[in-house]
Amino acid sequence: KPFDGRREVPSSQKIGVVFSGRQAPGCHDLLCGMVDVLRTSHNSKVLGFVGGTHGLFDRHVVELTPELCKAYAGTGGLELLGRTVDRLKSEEELESARMACQELGLTGLVLVGGARTNTDTAYLAEHFKRKGSSTTVIGVPCGIEGSMVNEFVEASVGFDSASKAVAQLVGNTAIDGSS
């Protein structure tokens, strides 16, 4: 049977999300989309770590529900969960993240941020693999500067919104200046 672009989401998924790095439009909508998709999966949920990586280390989570996400849909910023701009550098931090995922029974961990966050995601995924963790680690490129564009990433979350907003401001200024 040919692949039609749709797959059934496996049941009993427990996905954690961490906002890291700078603010960008679209991050709340990413959460809303994840919650919508996992709603179709029996016994699955999305957990948001409050306060970025510090929330991950401290296991400070909130279950993201459709009702909660609805209030933040279409809004900019990272207000729902908060964020950090720190790095996952040390072996102790990598291990603390792995232990948090293990204790919470996460099947997946999503880190949302820019180039540094996605570099940290790669280190974290390697650490999880070395330690035999069953948690899948994913990085979502999110930033207004478009620095993560390559052959695999067409645009980062937030770049399109930011570039359209700036273009509108430039256009408005040009019209105002000519009148």
Accessible surface in RSA format (square Angstrom, percent):
REM  Atomic radii and reference values for relative SASA: ProtOr
REM  Chains: A
REM  Algorithm: Lee & Richards
REM  Probe-radius: 1.40
REM  Slices: 20
REM RES _ NUM      All-atoms   Total-Side   Main-Chain    Non-polar    All polar
REM                ABS   REL    ABS   REL    ABS   REL    ABS   REL    ABS   REL
RES LYS A   1   232.63 113.5 150.36  92.3  82.26 195.9 103.85  93.5 128.77 137.2
RES PRO A   2   120.09  87.5 102.50  93.4  17.59  63.9 114.06  94.2   6.03  37.5
RES PHE A   3   134.07  67.1  98.51  61.0  35.56  92.5 104.45  63.3  29.62  84.8
RES ASP A   4    90.25  63.2  56.22  56.0  34.03  80.5  40.31  94.9  49.94  49.8
RES GLY A   5    56.11  69.2   0.00   N/A  56.11  69.2  25.21  69.2  30.90  69.2
RES ARG A   6   190.60  80.0 174.49  88.9  16.12  38.4  70.00  95.7 120.60  73.1
RES ARG A   7   192.84  81.0 160.17  81.6  32.67  77.8  66.97  91.5 125.87  76.3
RES GLU A   8   166.64  95.7 136.38 103.2  30.27  72.1  57.86 111.9 108.78  88.8
RES VAL A   9    35.46  23.3  25.47  23.1   9.99  24.1  27.43  23.8   8.03  21.8
RES PRO A  10    87.33  63.6  75.75  69.0  11.58  42.1  87.33  72.1   0.00   0.0
RES SER A  11    62.53  52.8  48.20  64.3  14.33  33.0  15.77  33.6  46.75  65.5
RES SER A  12    57.67  48.7  45.50  60.7  12.17  28.0  31.41  66.9  26.26  36.8
RES GLN A  13    38.92  21.8  38.41  28.1   0.50   1.2   3.32   7.1  35.60  27.0
RES LYS A  14    56.43  27.5  56.43  34.6   0.00   0.0  19.74  17.8  36.69  39.1
RES ILE A  15    26.00  14.8  26.00  19.4   0.00   0.0  26.00  18.7   0.00   0.0
RES GLY A  16     0.00   0.0   0.00   N/A   0.00   0.0   0.00   0.0   0.00   0.0
RES VAL A  17     0.00   0.0   0.00   0.0   0.00   0.0   0.00   0.0   0.00   0.0
RES VAL A  18     0.00   0.0   0.00   0.0   0.00   0.0   0.00   0.0   0.00   0.0
RES PHE A  19     0.23   0.1   0.23   0.1   0.00   0.0   0.23   0.1   0.00   0.0
RES SER A  20     6.51   5.5   5.46   7.3   1.04   2.4   0.29   0.6   6.21   8.7
RES GLY A  21    15.14  18.7   0.00   N/A  15.14  18.7  15.11  41.5   0.02   0.1
RES ARG A  22   182.01  76.4 173.65  88.5   8.36  19.9  62.85  85.9 119.16  72.2
RES GLN A  23    96.11  53.7  82.47  60.3  13.63  32.5  22.79  48.5  73.31  55.6
RES ALA A  24     3.07   2.8   0.00   0.0   3.07   7.0   3.01   4.2   0.06   0.2
RES PRO A  25    38.88  28.3  38.12  34.7   0.76   2.8  38.35  31.7   0.53   3.3
RES GLY A  26    20.64  25.5   0.00   N/A  20.64  25.5  14.21  39.0   6.43  14.4
RES CYS A  27     1.61   1.2   1.37   1.5   0.24   0.6   0.00   0.0   1.61   1.7
RES HIS A  28     1.69   0.9   1.11   0.8   0.58   1.5   1.13   1.2   0.56   0.7
RES ASP A  29    64.91  45.5  57.09  56.8   7.82  18.5  27.45  64.6  37.46  37.4
RES LEU A  30    40.89  22.8  32.20  23.0   8.69  21.8  39.68  27.9   1.20   3.2
RES LEU A  31     0.29   0.2   0.29   0.2   0.00   0.0   0.29   0.2   0.00   0.0
RES CYS A  32    19.56  14.8  18.77  20.9   0.79   1.8  17.48  44.3   2.08   2.2
RES GLY A  33    31.94  39.4   0.00   N/A  31.94  39.4  31.38  86.1   0.56   1.3
RES MET A  34    33.03  17.1  27.18  18.0   5.86  13.9  30.04  25.5   3.00   4.0
RES VAL A  35     6.99   4.6   5.17   4.7   1.83   4.4   5.92   5.1   1.07   2.9
RES ASP A  36    75.50  52.9  70.17  69.8   5.32  12.6  21.74  51.2  53.76  53.6
RES VAL A  37    82.07  54.0  77.88  70.5   4.19  10.1  82.07  71.3   0.00   0.0
RES LEU A  38    14.96   8.3  14.06  10.1   0.90   2.3  14.55  10.2   0.40   1.1
RES ARG A  39   156.63  65.8 122.18  62.3  34.45  82.0  40.51  55.4 116.12  70.4
RES THR A  40   112.06  79.7  72.72  73.7  39.33  93.7  75.34 101.2  36.71  55.5
RES SER A  41     6.94   5.9   0.00   0.0   6.94  16.0   2.39   5.1   4.55   6.4
RES HIS A  42   145.87  79.7 131.01  91.1  14.87  38.0  95.04  98.0  50.83  59.1
RES ASN A  43   111.06  76.6  81.37  78.6  29.70  71.5  16.70  40.2  94.36  91.2
RES SER A  44    22.64  19.1   0.00   0.0  22.64  52.2   0.05   0.1  22.59  31.6
RES LYS A  45    78.34  38.2  73.39  45.0   4.95  11.8  33.19  29.9  45.15  48.1
RES VAL A  46     1.99   1.3   0.92   0.8   1.07   2.6   0.92   0.8   1.07   2.9
RES LEU A  47    11.37   6.3  11.37   8.1   0.00   0.0  11.37   8.0   0.00   0.0
RES GLY A  48     0.00   0.0   0.00   N/A   0.00   0.0   0.00   0.0   0.00   0.0
RES PHE A  49     0.00   0.0   0.00   0.0   0.00   0.0   0.00   0.0   0.00   0.0
RES VAL A  50    47.03  30.9  44.50  40.3   2.53   6.1  44.50  38.7   2.53   6.9
RES GLY A  51    24.53  30.2   0.00   N/A  24.53  30.2  23.59  64.7   0.94   2.1
RES GLY A  52     0.00   0.0   0.00   N/A   0.00   0.0   0.00   0.0   0.00   0.0
RES THR A  53     1.96   1.4   1.96   2.0   0.00   0.0   1.96   2.6   0.00   0.0
RES HIS A  54   101.56  55.5 100.74  70.0   0.82   2.1  68.21  70.3  33.35  38.8
RES GLY A  55     2.63   3.2   0.00   N/A   2.63   3.2   2.09   5.7   0.53   1.2
RES LEU A  56     0.00   0.0   0.00   0.0   0.00   0.0   0.00   0.0   0.00   0.0
RES PHE A  57    35.95  18.0  29.96  18.6   5.98  15.6  29.96  18.2   5.98  17.1
RES ASP A  58   107.74  75.5  81.52  81.1  26.21  62.0  23.68  55.7  84.06  83.8
RES ARG A  59    74.34  31.2  59.46  30.3  14.88  35.4  34.11  46.6  40.24  24.4
RES HIS A  60    99.41  54.3  94.74  65.9   4.67  11.9  58.12  59.9  41.29  48.0
RES VAL A  61    47.72  31.4  24.45  22.1  23.27  56.1  24.45  21.2  23.27  63.1
RES VAL A  62    50.84  33.5  47.16  42.7   3.68   8.9  50.84  44.2   0.00   0.0
RES GLU A  63    81.18  46.6  69.33  52.5  11.85  28.2  17.34  33.5  63.84  52.1
RES LEU A  64     5.55   3.1   0.00   0.0   5.55  14.0   0.00   0.0   5.55  14.9
RES THR A  65    45.77  32.6  44.72  45.3   1.04   2.5  39.71  53.3   6.05   9.2
RES PRO A  66    40.81  29.7  33.56  30.6   7.25  26.4  37.18  30.7   3.63  22.6
RES GLU A  67   132.91  76.3 117.58  89.0  15.33  36.5  71.40 138.1  61.52  50.2
RES LEU A  68    57.41  32.0  50.91  36.4   6.50  16.3  56.21  39.5   1.20   3.2
RES CYS A  69     3.20   2.4   3.03   3.4   0.17   0.4   3.05   7.7   0.15   0.2
RES LYS A  70   165.27  80.6 148.87  91.3  16.40  39.1  96.87  87.2  68.40  72.9
RES ALA A  71    77.15  70.9  42.12  65.0  35.04  79.7  54.83  77.2  22.32  59.1
RES TYR A  72    52.13  24.3  52.13  29.7   0.00   0.0  18.52  13.9  33.61  41.4
RES ALA A  73    51.63  47.5  33.65  51.9  17.98  40.9  33.88  47.7  17.75  47.0
RES GLY A  74    64.55  79.6   0.00   N/A  64.55  79.6  29.98  82.3  34.57  77.4
RES THR A  75    57.08  40.6  50.98  51.7   6.10  14.5  55.78  74.9   1.30   2.0
RES GLY A  76    46.65  57.5   0.00   N/A  46.65  57.5  23.77  65.2  22.87  51.2
RES GLY A  77    17.56  21.7   0.00   N/A  17.56  21.7  10.28  28.2   7.28  16.3
RES LEU A  78     7.39   4.1   4.81   3.4   2.58   6.5   5.96   4.2   1.43   3.8
RES GLU A  79   138.04  79.2 112.73  85.3  25.31  60.3  43.85  84.8  94.19  76.9
RES LEU A  80    23.24  12.9   7.91   5.7  15.34  38.6   8.26   5.8  14.98  40.3
RES LEU A  81     2.23   1.2   0.00   0.0   2.23   5.6   1.58   1.1   0.64   1.7
RES GLY A  82    25.78  31.8   0.00   N/A  25.78  31.8  25.56  70.1   0.22   0.5
RES ARG A  83    89.55  37.6  68.75  35.0  20.80  49.5  11.54  15.8  78.01  47.3
RES THR A  84    15.42  11.0   9.49   9.6   5.93  14.1  15.42  20.7   0.00   0.0
RES VAL A  85    98.47  64.8  82.00  74.2  16.47  39.7  83.22  72.3  15.25  41.4
RES ASP A  86    46.69  32.7  32.64  32.5  14.05  33.2  38.51  90.6   8.18   8.2
RES ARG A  87    65.91  27.7  60.73  31.0   5.18  12.3  11.89  16.2  54.02  32.7
RES LEU A  88     5.42   3.0   1.53   1.1   3.90   9.8   1.53   1.1   3.90  10.5
RES LYS A  89   156.43  76.3 125.97  77.3  30.46  72.5  74.62  67.2  81.81  87.1
RES SER A  90    42.08  35.6  33.36  44.5   8.72  20.1  37.95  80.8   4.13   5.8
RES GLU A  91    90.96  52.2  83.94  63.5   7.02  16.7  54.40 105.2  36.56  29.8
RES GLU A  92   130.16  74.7 121.41  91.9   8.74  20.8  71.36 138.0  58.79  48.0
RES GLU A  93    51.35  29.5  50.28  38.0   1.07   2.5  16.89  32.7  34.46  28.1
RES LEU A  94    14.21   7.9  14.21  10.2   0.00   0.0  14.21  10.0   0.00   0.0
RES GLU A  95    45.13  25.9  45.13  34.1   0.00   0.0  35.18  68.0   9.95   8.1
RES SER A  96    35.16  29.7  27.84  37.2   7.32  16.9  24.72  52.6  10.45  14.6
RES ALA A  97     0.00   0.0   0.00   0.0   0.00   0.0   0.00   0.0   0.00   0.0
RES ARG A  98    31.48  13.2  31.24  15.9   0.24   0.6   0.11   0.1  31.38  19.0
RES MET A  99    60.00  31.1  60.00  39.7   0.00   0.0  54.40  46.2   5.60   7.4
RES ALA A 100     0.00   0.0   0.00   0.0   0.00   0.0   0.00   0.0   0.00   0.0
RES CYS A 101     0.31   0.2   0.17   0.2   0.14   0.3   0.17   0.4   0.14   0.2
RES GLN A 102   106.71  59.7  87.33  63.8  19.38  46.2  36.95  78.6  69.76  52.9
RES GLU A 103   108.72  62.4  70.71  53.5  38.01  90.5  41.13  79.6  67.59  55.2
RES LEU A 104    35.89  20.0  31.89  22.8   4.01  10.1  35.40  24.9   0.49   1.3
RES GLY A 105    43.58  53.7   0.00   N/A  43.58  53.7  32.95  90.4  10.64  23.8
RES LEU A 106     5.74   3.2   0.00   0.0   5.74  14.4   0.00   0.0   5.74  15.4
RES THR A 107    48.56  34.5  40.80  41.4   7.76  18.5  42.40  57.0   6.16   9.3
RES GLY A 108     5.21   6.4   0.00   N/A   5.21   6.4   5.21  14.3   0.00   0.0
RES LEU A 109     0.23   0.1   0.00   0.0   0.23   0.6   0.00   0.0   0.23   0.6
RES VAL A 110    12.63   8.3  12.63  11.4   0.00   0.0  12.63  11.0   0.00   0.0
RES LEU A 111     1.71   1.0   1.71   1.2   0.00   0.0   1.71   1.2   0.00   0.0
RES VAL A 112     2.89   1.9   1.13   1.0   1.75   4.2   1.13   1.0   1.75   4.8
RES GLY A 113     1.82   2.2   0.00   N/A   1.82   2.2   1.82   5.0   0.00   0.0
RES GLY A 114    16.35  20.2   0.00   N/A  16.35  20.2  13.56  37.2   2.78   6.2
RES ALA A 115    52.19  48.0  46.02  71.0   6.16  14.0  47.18  66.4   5.00  13.3
RES ARG A 116   153.11  64.3 149.59  76.3   3.52   8.4  43.42  59.3 109.70  66.5
RES THR A 117     6.12   4.4   4.54   4.6   1.58   3.8   1.86   2.5   4.26   6.4
RES ASN A 118    26.93  18.6  18.43  17.8   8.50  20.5  12.53  30.2  14.40  13.9
RES THR A 119    60.36  42.9  55.16  55.9   5.21  12.4  34.39  46.2  25.97  39.3
RES ASP A 120     6.11   4.3   6.11   6.1   0.00   0.0   0.95   2.2   5.17   5.2
RES THR A 121     8.77   6.2   8.77   8.9   0.00   0.0   8.77  11.8   0.00   0.0
RES ALA A 122    52.13  47.9  44.31  68.4   7.82  17.8  51.43  72.4   0.70   1.8
RES TYR A 123   119.33  55.7 117.17  66.7   2.16   5.6  73.49  55.2  45.84  56.5
RES LEU A 124     0.00   0.0   0.00   0.0   0.00   0.0   0.00   0.0   0.00   0.0
RES ALA A 125    36.72  33.8  30.48  47.0   6.23  14.2  31.82  44.8   4.90  13.0
RES GLU A 126    99.66  57.2  94.92  71.8   4.74  11.3  37.13  71.8  62.52  51.0
RES HIS A 127     0.00   0.0   0.00   0.0   0.00   0.0   0.00   0.0   0.00   0.0
RES PHE A 128     3.71   1.9   3.71   2.3   0.00   0.0   3.71   2.2   0.00   0.0
RES LYS A 129   171.63  83.7 153.23  94.0  18.40  43.8 102.84  92.6  68.78  73.3
RES ARG A 130   156.09  65.5 117.60  59.9  38.49  91.7  77.95 106.5  78.14  47.4
RES LYS A 131   105.85  51.6  77.53  47.6  28.32  67.4  29.93  26.9  75.92  80.9
RES GLY A 132    64.69  79.8   0.00   N/A  64.69  79.8  34.98  96.0  29.72  66.6
RES SER A 133    30.55  25.8   4.70   6.3  25.85  59.5   7.98  17.0  22.56  31.6
RES SER A 134   109.42  92.5  77.60 103.6  31.82  73.3  55.80 118.8  53.62  75.1
RES THR A 135    10.95   7.8   3.64   3.7   7.31  17.4   0.37   0.5  10.58  16.0
RES THR A 136    78.37  55.7  72.08  73.1   6.29  15.0  48.10  64.6  30.27  45.8
RES VAL A 137    19.67  12.9   0.71   0.6  18.96  45.7   0.71   0.6  18.96  51.4
RES ILE A 138    85.83  48.8  82.67  61.6   3.16   7.6  85.83  61.8   0.00   0.0
RES GLY A 139    23.97  29.6   0.00   N/A  23.97  29.6   1.91   5.2  22.06  49.4
RES VAL A 140    24.66  16.2  24.35  22.0   0.30   0.7  24.66  21.4   0.00   0.0
RES PRO A 141    23.50  17.1  23.45  21.4   0.05   0.2  23.45  19.4   0.05   0.3
RES CYS A 142     4.12   3.1   1.20   1.3   2.93   6.9   0.73   1.9   3.39   3.7
RES GLY A 143     7.13   8.8   0.00   N/A   7.13   8.8   7.08  19.4   0.05   0.1
RES ILE A 144    89.90  51.2  80.94  60.3   8.96  21.6  80.94  58.3   8.96  24.3
RES GLU A 145    92.36  53.0  62.20  47.1  30.15  71.8  52.86 102.2  39.50  32.2
RES GLY A 146    15.59  19.2   0.00   N/A  15.59  19.2   1.43   3.9  14.17  31.7
RES SER A 147    74.15  62.7  35.81  47.8  38.34  88.3  43.54  92.7  30.61  42.9
RES MET A 148    33.04  17.1  27.59  18.3   5.45  13.0  29.44  25.0   3.60   4.8
RES VAL A 149    76.34  50.2  52.60  47.6  23.74  57.2  52.60  45.7  23.74  64.4
RES ASN A 150    79.08  54.5  56.04  54.2  23.04  55.5  39.93  96.1  39.15  37.8
RES GLU A 151   158.72  91.1 110.59  83.7  48.12 114.6  46.25  89.5 112.47  91.8
RES PHE A 152   174.06  87.1 137.68  85.3  36.39  94.7 144.06  87.3  30.00  85.9
RES VAL A 153    31.69  20.9  28.38  25.7   3.31   8.0  31.46  27.3   0.23   0.6
RES GLU A 154   164.19  94.3 139.19 105.3  25.00  59.5  58.80 113.7 105.39  86.0
RES ALA A 155    49.26  45.3  29.02  44.8  20.24  46.1  29.02  40.9  20.24  53.6
RES SER A 156     6.33   5.3   1.78   2.4   4.55  10.5   1.38   2.9   4.95   6.9
RES VAL A 157    43.66  28.7  35.73  32.3   7.94  19.1  43.05  37.4   0.61   1.7
RES GLY A 158     8.57  10.6   0.00   N/A   8.57  10.6   0.79   2.2   7.78  17.4
RES PHE A 159    70.04  35.0  70.04  43.4   0.00   0.0  70.04  42.5   0.00   0.0
RES ASP A 160    75.03  52.6  73.91  73.6   1.12   2.6  30.61  72.0  44.42  44.3
RES SER A 161    56.80  48.0  46.52  62.1  10.27  23.7  19.42  41.3  37.38  52.4
RES ALA A 162    17.74  16.3  12.26  18.9   5.47  12.5  17.74  25.0   0.00   0.0
RES SER A 163    46.10  39.0  34.67  46.3  11.43  26.3  33.22  70.7  12.88  18.0
RES LYS A 164   132.99  64.9 125.51  77.0   7.47  17.8  84.87  76.4  48.11  51.2
RES ALA A 165    51.61  47.5  45.87  70.8   5.74  13.0  50.36  70.9   1.25   3.3
RES VAL A 166    88.18  58.0  88.18  79.8   0.00   0.0  88.18  76.6   0.00   0.0
RES ALA A 167    63.99  58.8  49.45  76.3  14.54  33.1  56.26  79.2   7.74  20.5
RES GLN A 168   119.12  66.6 108.51  79.3  10.62  25.3  33.03  70.3  86.09  65.3
RES LEU A 169   115.12  64.1 114.48  81.9   0.64   1.6 114.77  80.6   0.35   0.9
RES VAL A 170    94.83  62.4  91.58  82.9   3.26   7.8  94.07  81.7   0.76   2.1
RES GLY A 171    30.69  37.8   0.00   N/A  30.69  37.8  30.26  83.0   0.43   1.0
RES ASN A 172    70.36  48.5  68.80  66.5   1.56   3.8  19.41  46.7  50.94  49.2
RES THR A 173    93.44  66.5  90.03  91.3   3.42   8.1  67.04  90.0  26.41  39.9
RES ALA A 174    64.46  59.3  46.32  71.5  18.15  41.3  58.34  82.2   6.12  16.2
RES ILE A 175   119.38  67.9 117.74  87.7   1.65   4.0 119.14  85.8   0.24   0.7
RES ASP A 176   103.20  72.3  90.02  89.6  13.19  31.2  26.63  62.7  76.58  76.4
RES GLY A 177    66.57  82.1   0.00   N/A  66.57  82.1  37.62 103.2  28.95  64.8
RES SER A 178   100.22  84.7  57.76  77.1  42.46  97.8  50.97 108.5  49.25  69.0
RES SER A 179   123.82 104.6  57.25  76.4  66.58 153.4  74.66 159.0  49.16  68.9
END  Absolute sums over single chains surface
CHAIN  1 A    10330.7       8048.6       2282.0       5945.5       4385.2
END  Absolute sums over all chains
TOTAL         10330.7       8048.6       2282.0       5945.5       4385.2
